[in-house]
Amino acid sequence: MTRIVLATHNKGKVAELHRILGPLDVVGLDAFPGAPDVAETELTFEGNALLKARAIAAFTGLPAVADDSGLCVDALNGMPGVLSARWSGRFGAATGDRDTANLRLVLDQLADVADDRRGAAFVCAAVLVVPGGVEHCVEGRLRGTVIREPRGTGGFGYDPVFVPDGGTRTTAELSPEEKDAISHRGRAFRALAELIPQALV
């Protein structure tokens, strides 16, 4: 079975993708010392994911899978979007806990927004790049609402303030299996997994 490289150092994301991609032989970037740290400079989730996957496929000579994902808040005109991981800027980096700083900033920006206008979506673009030019991209979305205070200790990023439509718990209150079944990343990578065997022939 061909080994596939996950173009991320994020241990939470690697664990999540191992669960979602199941029997495929996948390995994170920690197995490849010296792998490039690719800046996410594109304006779309798909563009950033392709940047990472192309760079890692070229570096390792193996098929590479990457994603870019984020929270798109209706009342913020779709932001933080592709800036989700860096929304709090230098302040977030200086605190040493960028996830919490990003989350608090979004909550502060929505402080005066009524509950019925706090709609949002988690969006994920997942891509596969095979050395030689084969590329696939799929997108997954999960609609929901941004609540006013964090709840739950699971997941990462904005999970503690996001309640999926039709649910009552945040994605940080779901078990890993429950989250994988409905998440934007789960939807995107399950769709990508269906394309991988044919792409590796």
C-alpha positions in Angstrom: 0.0 0.0 0.0 1.4 3.4 -1.0 2.2 5.6 2.0 0.5 9.0 2.0 1.9 12.0 3.8 -0.4 14.3 5.8 1.0 17.8 5.3 0.6 19.0 8.9 2.5 19.1 12.2 -0.8 19.6 14.1 -1.0 16.5 16.3 -4.8 17.0 16.9 -5.4 17.1 13.1 -3.1 14.1 12.5 -5.0 12.0 15.0 -8.3 13.2 13.5 -7.2 12.3 10.0 -6.0 8.9 11.1 -9.5 8.1 12.4 -11.2 9.4 9.3 -8.9 7.9 6.6 -9.0 4.5 8.4 -7.0 1.8 6.7 -5.0 4.0 4.4 -1.2 4.1 5.2 -0.9 7.7 6.4 1.9 9.5 8.3 2.4 13.0 9.6 5.2 15.4 8.8 7.0 14.6 12.0 8.3 11.5 10.1 10.1 13.8 7.6 12.7 16.1 9.3 13.4 19.2 7.3 10.0 19.3 5.6 9.2 22.8 4.5 6.9 24.9 6.6 4.6 26.3 3.9 3.1 29.7 4.5 -0.7 29.9 3.8 -0.6 33.0 1.5 -3.6 32.2 -0.8 -7.0 33.8 -0.5 -9.0 30.6 -0.5 -9.0 27.3 1.5 -8.4 25.3 -1.6 -5.5 27.5 -2.6 -3.8 27.1 0.8 -4.3 23.4 0.9 -2.8 23.0 -2.6 0.2 25.1 -1.6 1.0 22.7 1.3 0.2 19.5 -0.5 2.3 20.4 -3.6 5.3 21.4 -1.5 5.2 18.2 0.6 4.7 15.9 -2.4 7.7 17.5 -4.0 9.8 17.2 -0.8 8.9 13.6 0.0 8.3 12.2 -3.4 5.1 10.7 -2.0 1.4 11.5 -2.4 0.5 14.3 0.0 -2.8 15.2 1.6 -3.5 18.6 3.0 -6.3 20.7 4.1 -7.1 24.3 5.0 -10.1 25.0 7.1 -11.7 27.6 9.2 -14.7 29.3 10.7 -16.8 31.5 8.5 -19.1 33.7 10.5 -22.1 35.3 8.7 -22.1 38.5 10.8 -18.4 39.0 10.1 -18.9 38.7 6.3 -17.4 35.2 6.3 -14.4 36.0 8.4 -12.2 34.9 10.0 -12.2 32.4 7.1 -8.8 31.6 5.8 -7.3 33.7 8.6 -9.0 31.6 11.3 -5.7 30.2 12.7 -4.1 33.6 12.8 -7.1 35.8 13.6 -5.7 37.4 16.7 -2.4 38.3 15.0 0.7 39.1 16.9 -1.3 39.4 20.2 -2.3 35.7 19.9 1.2 34.6 19.1 2.5 36.6 22.1 0.1 34.9 24.5 1.4 31.4 23.7 -2.2 30.2 23.3 -3.3 31.3 19.9 -6.4 29.1 19.8 -7.8 30.8 22.9 -6.9 34.3 21.7 -8.5 33.7 18.4 -11.7 32.3 20.0 -11.9 35.2 22.5 -11.5 37.8 19.7 -14.4 36.3 17.7 -16.6 36.3 20.8 -15.7 39.9 21.5 -16.5 40.9 17.9 -19.9 39.2 18.2 -20.7 40.5 21.6 -23.5 42.8 20.4 -24.9 40.4 17.7 -28.3 38.9 18.5 -28.5 35.1 19.0 -30.5 34.7 15.8 -27.8 36.3 13.7 -24.8 34.3 15.0 -24.9 31.7 12.2 -21.6 30.3 10.9 -20.0 27.5 9.1 -16.9 25.4 9.5 -15.4 24.9 6.0 -12.7 22.5 5.0 -10.9 22.1 1.6 -9.1 18.8 1.4 -6.7 18.0 -1.4 -4.6 15.1 -2.7 -1.5 15.8 -4.7 0.4 12.9 -6.4 3.9 13.5 -7.7 3.5 13.7 -11.5 0.5 16.0 -11.6 -2.6 14.3 -10.3 -4.6 16.6 -8.0 -8.0 16.3 -6.4 -9.9 18.8 -4.2 -13.1 18.4 -2.3 -14.9 20.7 0.2 -16.9 19.9 3.4 -19.1 22.3 5.4 -20.8 22.2 8.7 -23.4 24.9 9.5 -24.1 26.0 13.0 -24.2 28.8 15.5 -21.5 30.6 17.5 -22.6 30.6 21.2 -21.6 33.3 23.7 -19.2 31.3 26.0 -17.0 28.3 25.4 -18.2 24.8 26.5 -16.4 21.5 26.3 -12.8 20.3 26.4 -12.6 18.2 23.2 -11.5 19.2 19.8 -9.4 22.4 19.2 -9.7 25.9 17.7 -13.2 27.3 17.7 -14.9 24.0 18.6 -15.9 25.1 22.2 -18.1 27.9 20.8 -19.7 26.2 17.8 -23.0 24.3 18.0 -24.0 22.4 14.8 -27.4 23.0 13.4 -29.9 20.6 15.0 -27.7 20.0 18.0 -27.4 21.3 21.5 -23.7 20.5 22.2 -20.7 22.3 20.9 -18.3 20.3 18.8 -15.9 20.4 21.8 -18.5 18.5 23.8 -18.9 15.7 21.2 -16.9 12.5 21.3 -14.2 12.2 18.6 -16.4 9.7 16.8 -19.4 11.9 16.9 -17.5 14.9 15.7 -15.8 12.9 12.8 -19.3 11.8 11.7 -20.6 15.3 11.0 -17.5 17.7 10.9 -16.5 19.7 7.9 -13.1 17.9 7.9 -14.8 14.5 8.2 -17.1 15.2 5.3 -14.2 16.5 3.1 -11.8 13.7 3.9 -14.3 10.9 3.5 -15.1 12.3 0.1 -11.3 12.6 -0.7 -10.7 9.0 0.6 -13.1 7.7 -2.1 -10.8 9.3 -4.8 -7.5 8.2 -3.4 -7.4 4.5 -4.5 -8.0 5.5 -8.1 -5.6 8.4 -8.0 -2.8 6.1 -6.8 -3.2 3.4 -9.5 
